Amino acid sequence: MHFTRRHIVTILILSCLAILLISPNESTASARDALLLCFNIIIPSLFPFFVLSNIMIDTGTAQSLSRLLQPVMTPLFNLNGACGTALAMGLIGGYPVGARTAVSLYEKRLCTKAEAQRMLAFCNNAGPAFIFGFVGMGVFASSRIGLLLYLTHIAASITVGVVFRQYGRRGEQCTPMQITDRTGKHCSPLQNFPNAFINAVTQAMQSVLNICAFVIFFTVFVRMLFVFGILPFVANVLSLFGMQTTIGYSLFAGLVEITGGLRNLQGDAMSSVTLAAFLLGWAGLSVHTQVLSFLSHSNLGIWTYIAGKALHAVISAAYMFIALRIASHDTTTMSIVSQQVQILANLYFYQAFIVSMQIASITLLALMLLRLAFRRSERG
């Protein structure tokens, strides 16, 4: 019998259905854990920054700040100044705020297609709340390790951006593909603040719900791989090549869903922390499907993004290995600085939501003031 792609997909779907029917308790428990993760970490840490990024783009704040960010973005990453919004949101908002902002900039014609592809390669990063709270304190019980992970994560992201600065430059237009108004001036369709706020909240909620759905699905998927012995089998195979069973299990699980792989790391050994840096750089198949859901309505490709995340994972692990060597000889400075992030690392939902809203509000206010200052200087 000749198997087509449709037959293979049908067999996979029926197999997943059979697995869920065979182990309903395991699938229900893993889905419950995923819902708690979404409620305590994902929703409070991502929602305010989705709102903020949408408001900045729809009201023209990102375009107004282009001249301010141009001296940094162009020499380092070969991007126009408006693209700095995606980088900033990716560094403080977490997965996949940076990627969503990059797609929005492209849809609003504030950047070229090549620039959007470059942003996707390095602007989709883990946020400080996730690294400090879930990974630093939750997994390793150490704000010091959380700080090291975040610093190396940012450094690796910037490095990837520099590496990809020449991507697509040959066929790139000199200026972003912006809409022109009746006078011939370049502009993008802007909205007043009330309409922009309403649209931003609505789109942010839709994006967060989509992300939670992917997290729940892949959490259950990874758990089923463990129940039916697939993950232990892969870990045992990797142990034949000298890799610890726990590390092998976390590596394979983290490649699919990052929280599952990180949660199973044990101790603060160099191998565990380095693997955590690698997984944070890679982000996991769950995050990649979230980004793919944003790209499905545009003509942007996924492979530049995948290549960027793979490079980010390798560089993050290398930087963490070096940082651990250095930090082991100088612990005074790291211990003083790490104390400043312990408060952020132990937040419940309402506390995390309030902190995220405060950060987003202060950021928006500062950017709006900068925008007004630029308008006055241009009029002068």
C-alpha positions in Angstrom: 0.0 0.0 0.0 1.3 3.4 -1.0 1.3 5.8 2.0 0.7 9.5 1.1 1.2 12.4 3.4 -2.5 12.4 4.3 -2.3 8.8 5.4 0.7 9.6 7.6 -1.0 12.6 9.2 -4.1 10.5 9.8 -2.1 7.7 11.5 -0.3 10.3 13.7 -3.6 11.9 14.8 -5.2 8.6 15.6 -2.1 7.6 17.6 -2.3 10.8 19.6 -6.0 10.2 20.3 -5.2 6.6 21.4 -2.5 7.8 23.7 -4.8 10.4 25.3 -7.5 7.7 25.8 -5.0 5.2 27.3 -3.5 7.7 29.8 -6.2 10.2 30.7 -4.9 10.9 34.2 -1.4 11.8 33.0 -2.6 14.0 30.2 -5.1 15.8 32.5 -2.4 16.4 35.1 0.1 17.7 32.6 -2.5 20.0 31.1 -3.3 21.3 34.6 0.4 22.0 35.2 0.5 23.9 31.9 -2.5 26.0 32.9 -0.8 27.0 36.1 2.3 27.9 34.2 0.3 30.1 31.9 -1.6 31.7 34.7 1.4 32.4 37.0 4.1 33.3 34.4 3.1 33.6 30.8 0.0 35.8 31.0 1.3 38.3 33.6 4.7 38.6 31.9 3.6 38.8 28.3 0.3 40.5 28.1 1.4 44.1 29.1 4.3 44.0 26.6 2.0 42.8 23.8 -0.2 45.8 24.5 2.8 48.1 24.7 4.4 47.0 21.4 1.0 47.3 19.6 0.4 50.8 20.9 3.9 52.0 20.0 3.5 50.8 16.4 -0.1 51.9 15.9 0.4 55.4 17.3 3.6 56.0 15.4 5.8 56.1 18.5 8.2 53.5 17.0 8.5 55.6 13.8 9.1 58.8 15.8 11.9 57.2 17.7 13.6 55.9 14.6 16.1 58.8 14.5 17.0 58.3 18.1 17.8 54.6 17.6 19.3 54.8 14.2 22.9 55.5 15.3 22.8 52.2 17.3 20.7 49.9 15.1 22.3 50.7 11.7 26.0 50.2 12.6 25.4 47.1 14.7 22.6 45.3 12.9 22.1 47.1 9.6 18.5 48.0 10.6 16.6 51.2 10.6 15.9 52.9 13.9 12.2 51.8 14.1 13.4 48.2 14.4 14.8 49.0 17.8 11.3 48.5 19.1 11.4 44.8 18.4 14.8 44.4 20.0 13.7 46.3 23.2 10.4 44.3 23.4 12.2 41.1 22.9 14.7 41.8 25.7 12.2 42.8 28.3 9.0 41.1 27.2 10.0 37.6 26.5 9.0 34.9 23.9 7.4 35.7 21.5 6.9 39.5 22.0 10.0 40.4 19.9 9.0 38.2 17.0 5.4 39.6 17.1 6.7 43.1 17.1 9.0 42.4 14.2 6.1 41.1 12.2 3.9 44.1 13.1 6.7 46.5 12.0 6.8 44.7 8.6 3.0 44.7 8.3 2.9 48.4 8.9 5.7 48.9 6.3 8.1 50.4 8.7 10.9 48.0 7.6 11.9 46.0 4.6 11.4 42.2 4.3 15.1 41.6 4.7 15.1 43.8 7.9 12.2 41.8 9.2 14.0 38.5 8.6 17.1 39.9 10.4 15.0 40.9 13.4 13.4 37.5 13.6 16.9 35.9 13.8 17.7 37.7 17.1 14.8 39.7 18.6 12.8 36.8 20.0 14.3 36.2 23.5 13.4 35.1 27.0 12.3 37.8 29.3 13.8 38.7 32.7 10.8 37.5 34.7 11.0 34.0 33.1 14.8 33.7 33.6 15.0 35.2 37.1 11.8 33.6 38.4 11.2 30.2 36.7 14.8 29.3 35.8 17.0 31.1 38.4 14.9 30.7 41.5 12.5 27.9 40.5 15.0 25.5 38.9 18.4 26.4 40.4 17.2 28.2 43.6 19.8 30.9 42.8 19.3 34.5 41.7 23.0 34.5 40.9 22.6 31.8 38.2 19.5 33.6 37.0 21.5 36.8 36.5 24.2 35.0 34.7 21.7 33.3 32.4 20.0 36.6 31.5 23.3 38.4 30.8 24.7 35.7 28.6 21.3 35.4 26.9 21.3 39.1 26.0 25.0 39.0 24.9 24.3 36.0 22.6 21.2 37.7 21.1 23.3 40.8 20.2 26.0 38.6 18.8 23.5 36.8 16.5 22.2 40.1 15.4 25.7 41.2 14.4 26.2 37.9 12.5 23.0 38.3 10.5 23.5 42.0 9.7 24.5 41.2 6.1 21.5 38.9 5.5 19.5 39.8 2.4 21.5 43.0 1.8 22.0 42.5 -1.9 18.4 42.6 -3.0 17.3 45.0 -0.3 15.7 48.3 -1.0 17.5 51.4 0.4 14.5 52.6 2.3 11.7 50.7 4.1 8.5 49.9 2.1 6.4 52.7 3.6 3.1 54.0 2.3 3.1 57.5 0.9 0.4 60.1 1.6 -1.0 62.7 -0.9 2.0 64.9 -0.5 4.4 62.1 -1.3 5.8 61.9 2.3 6.6 58.5 3.7 4.2 57.5 6.4 2.5 54.5 8.0 -1.3 54.3 8.8 -1.6 55.7 12.3 -4.4 55.6 14.9 -5.4 57.9 17.7 -4.6 56.6 21.2 -8.1 55.4 22.2 -8.5 53.3 19.1 -4.9 52.1 19.3 -5.4 51.1 22.9 -8.6 49.1 22.2 -7.0 47.3 19.3 -3.8 46.6 21.3 -5.6 45.0 24.2 -7.8 42.9 21.9 -4.8 41.7 19.8 -2.7 41.1 22.9 -5.4 38.9 24.5 -5.7 36.9 21.3 -1.9 36.4 21.1 -1.6 35.4 24.7 -4.4 32.8 24.4 -2.7 31.3 21.3 0.5 31.1 23.2 -1.1 29.4 26.1 -2.8 26.9 23.8 0.6 25.9 22.3 2.2 25.6 25.8 -0.6 23.3 27.0 -0.4 21.1 23.9 3.4 20.6 24.0 3.4 20.1 27.7 1.0 17.2 27.3 3.0 16.0 24.3 6.3 15.9 26.3 4.6 14.1 29.2 3.2 11.4 26.9 6.7 10.9 25.5 7.8 10.2 29.0 4.9 7.9 29.9 5.4 5.7 26.9 9.1 5.4 27.4 10.3 7.5 24.5 12.1 10.1 26.5 13.8 7.6 28.8 14.9 5.6 25.7 16.5 8.6 24.1 18.2 9.5 27.4 19.6 6.0 27.7 20.9 6.2 24.1 22.6 9.5 24.8 24.2 8.0 27.9 26.0 5.6 25.7 28.0 8.6 24.4 28.9 9.8 27.9 26.0 12.1 28.6 24.3 11.9 31.9 20.8 10.5 31.8 19.2 13.5 33.4 21.0 15.9 31.0 19.9 13.8 28.0 16.3 13.7 29.2 16.3 17.5 29.8 17.9 18.2 26.4 15.4 16.2 24.4 12.4 17.5 26.4 13.7 21.1 26.1 14.1 20.9 22.4 10.4 20.3 22.2 9.0 22.4 25.1 11.5 24.6 27.0 9.8 24.6 30.4 9.6 20.8 30.5 13.3 20.5 29.8 14.4 23.2 32.3 12.1 21.9 35.0 14.0 18.5 35.0 17.4 20.0 35.5 19.0 19.2 38.8 21.6 21.0 40.9 23.7 23.9 39.8 26.5 21.9 38.1 28.2 23.5 35.2 26.6 21.0 32.8 23.1 21.8 34.0 23.5 25.6 33.9 25.2 25.4 30.5 22.3 23.3 29.1 19.9 25.8 30.6 21.6 28.6 28.6 21.4 26.4 25.5 17.7 25.7 25.9 16.9 29.4 26.6 18.7 30.3 23.4 16.9 27.6 21.4 13.5 28.4 23.0 11.9 25.1 22.0 9.5 23.8 19.3 6.5 25.2 21.3 7.8 28.8 20.9 8.7 28.2 17.3 5.1 27.2 16.5 3.9 30.4 18.3 6.2 32.4 16.0 5.0 30.4 13.0 1.4 31.4 13.8 2.4 35.0 13.5 4.3 34.5 10.2 1.4 32.5 8.6 -0.3 35.7 7.6 2.8 37.3 6.1 5.3 36.4 3.4 8.1 36.1 5.9 10.1 32.9 6.0 10.7 30.7 9.1 14.2 29.4 8.2 16.1 32.6 9.1 14.4 32.6 12.5 15.3 28.9 13.0 18.9 29.4 12.0 19.1 32.4 14.3 17.7 30.5 17.3 20.1 27.5 16.7 23.0 29.9 16.6 21.7 31.7 19.7 21.6 28.4 21.6 25.2 27.5 20.7 26.6 31.0 21.5 24.6 31.2 24.8 26.0 27.9 25.9 29.5 29.0 25.1 29.1 32.3 26.8 27.7 30.6 29.9 30.6 28.2 30.0 33.0 31.1 30.0 30.9 33.1 32.5 30.9 30.2 35.0 34.7 30.0 34.8 35.0 33.7 35.5 32.3 33.9 38.2 33.8 31.0 40.1 36.8 33.2 40.8 34.9 36.5 41.5 31.7 35.8 43.5 31.6 39.1 45.5 30.3 41.3 42.7 27.9 38.7 41.4 26.4 38.0 44.9 25.8 41.7 45.4 24.1 42.2 42.1 22.1 39.0 42.3 20.4 40.2 45.5 18.7 42.9 43.5 16.8 40.4 41.4 15.5 38.1 44.2 12.4 40.2 44.7 11.5 39.8 41.1 12.1 36.0 41.2 9.4 35.2 43.9 6.3 36.8 42.5 2.8 35.4 42.4 0.4 36.2 39.6 -1.0 39.5 40.8 2.4 40.7 41.9 4.0 39.7 38.6 1.2 41.3 36.7 1.5 44.6 38.6 5.3 44.7 38.1 4.9 44.0 34.3 2.2 46.7 34.0 4.5 49.2 35.8 7.4 48.4 33.6 5.3 48.6 30.5 3.6 51.8 31.6 6.9 53.5 32.5 8.4 52.4 29.2 5.4 53.7 27.2 5.5 57.1 29.1 9.2 57.5 28.5 8.8 56.7 24.8 5.9 59.1 24.4 7.9 61.9 26.1 10.8 61.2 23.7 8.4 61.3 20.8 7.0 64.7 21.9 10.5 66.1 22.3 11.4 65.0 18.8 8.3 66.6 17.4 9.2 69.9 19.0 12.8 69.8 17.8 11.6 69.1 14.2 9.1 72.0 14.4 11.9 74.2 15.7 
